[in-house]
Every structure is written in structure tokens, then in C-alpha cells.
Amino acid sequence: MASKKSQKAAEQSMSKEFFAALEQFELERGIPQDYMIERISAAITAALKGSNEGNDNVVVNISAATNTFAVFLNKRVSDDVTRPTHEISLEDAMQYDRTVQVGDYVGIPQDPREFGRIAAQTARQVIRQGIREVERSQVVSEMRSREMDLVTGTVDRIDDRNGSVIVKIDRFEIPLTKNEQIEGEVLREGESVKVFVVEIREGDRSPRITISRTHPGLVKRLFETEVPEIFDGTVEIKAVAREAGSRTKLAVASNDENVDAVGACIGLHRSRISPIIKELNDEKIDIIPYSYDPEVFISNALAPAHVIRVVIDEDNPQACRVCVPDNELSLAIGHKGQNARLAARLTGFKIDIRSQSTFDDEEDEIDEITAEEEITPAEDLDTAEAE
């Protein structure tokens, strides 16, 4: 091994700035110095092995406590040196250790700055890989606790190539893809934005984190933030149906008969719902009173239209026919079918909406068919008795 004198000389050759840089890196990126030292040691070993015909008998002595950095390539002392990358003559070895003998190993101090272009490139690649692994682990670990939750970030930059918005959440940069943005909304660099963390998945190169401004969960979390009665469980959000940027229907119920669920969500002079509408780029929000009676719930869900009657399909319990006044048919269906579509999503029912006149005609036809079916068996019986 290397003598104390040669080891000390090698250690002193490294500047204290190296360790200051490690400390700064830990502060800025959150990557522990010990981990970085481990990766740097592995990188140096790989670099020396690559430039010394596979000789990986390397000693790396890096200590942040004493600000020492020393690297030695061990070579065997030999009378007949045939592999200079693995062996050293006794005469040359004694320059490093006066007590060394043939057959011993001596540590040759190495200067990382002299490893060569390929060796240095290898070291950089290993270090970068180590940094990416730590950062990936940190992202997954820290964001996992926020999955299916509301977080606030800052718009860092806009990717003009694909329309993605890069949102900085703490020190992590996460893309808000075009399809997860509210249509028509313009986000600007530097502004604060609330997003919903939909999913976190491990990837081969980096974790895939999906954040969204269109997910129904965003609306739910915003109401939990703005309405204390929802946060403490007095008012419960039963269902959410949303077409982002246009309209949302929210079904709520109160667990306290003295608390009006709809009123609590709207707030005095719309004080609670207004900030949510503003956050969602002026998206319309309908607060619907929930009911365990499906007919009542379906009627409520089709607001602002007035529902005269709801008939649940006997053959399909998740389907129904709805009767509305003739002059409110278009209102019940909504622009391009939106009101009916959102009501169906909110209730989980397939809803067939009919005007009152059409509905009554269909009911008359059903009554006639039913009456015929009830009479037929009796007629058959009379015929049989006559025969």
C-alpha cells in the first residue's frame, strides 16, 4: 500500500472547493454528500479500470470530515514487468514506499484530472446516473404522499413544441400536458397554479407523474379547501361530473339536519364558490342536493330543468325515462346534450329524456299493450272451455 507520506501528499492535492461544491449540491438538490461520495468513488474506479486494462484494484479515500481526496491504483511489485498497468518494478515502487518488496502491492497516487478524456467521460456518466437515480427516488417518495391530492405549483415555462406547461412543485419540474389543461385557459410563466396529482408511476428512466387541471378530483379538493363543513365531514361530496372548462355538477349531502349542504358550498353572497369558479377559469358549477332515492336524485341532477316524472326501467335498474315540460326539453338536454350527459355521469343512470306530450303518448301505448297482454290469457281460457 502507499506510504503515509505519499498518501498525505495526494490527499492535500485536492482543493477544498470540491467538498464545498458537494455541500452546496446537497443544499440545492437534496442529495446527501455520502451518496455523492459513493457514486464518485464508483465512477473513479470504473474510469481507472477502463484506462488501465481492467485493473480495478483501486483505493479511493474521500472524506468530507477531513476534506481529503486521495486515489490510488494498486500495482504488484515485480522483477519482470510485463503488464505496466498491473505491475511495477521494485525500483519505481520504492519511490512510494521504501519498505516494499517484490510480491507486495504498492499504491500509486492518481490525479483524477489526468485520467484522460475517456476516463473522465466515464466518471461523469456514472456520477450523472447516480444523481438521476437519487432525484428519481426523491420525486417518487415525496410525490407519492400527494397522489390524488391538490398541490400548488408555479408555471416555470411553456413548451411550444407540444403545448405542455412545466410546473415547478417544490424543486421538481413536472409537465402539465395539453390534454390535462383546461381548454381556453392561458397559463403564464411565474404564476401560481393549482393542479391535481392523478398518478405516479415508476419509469425506466424517470418517474411518470400525471398532474391535471381537468380531473374531477381537482374540483372536489378545491371545495374541501374552501368549505370547512366539507373538510370536517359535516357536508359530504357524493359525486362529481365534469366537463373541464365548461361545466361541473357536484352532488352534496349533509350529515347534520341543521346544515344546508348546498348553501354551505355556495357560501354567503357566493363567497365560497366564487374563488373556485375563478380558479377553474370561470367554469360553471351546479351544486346538486344528493338523495338516496334515485328518482329524486335524477330529478335534482337535471336542474335547471323541472322534472315531472322519473320512471326506472324494470328490466334495467340503471336506466330510466324522464318526463319534462314540453318547453323545457332543450333545457333538460342542454347545449349539445351536456346537461343530460353530466346528469347521467353524476347519477350513474342511463337517462332517456322525453317531453311531456311525447311521454304521455308513450305511456298510453304502454298501457294499451299491458291491457292487451292481461286480457289475452282470459280469452284463451274461454276458448279452451268452449272447445
Disulfide bonds with the S-S distance in Angstrom:
none
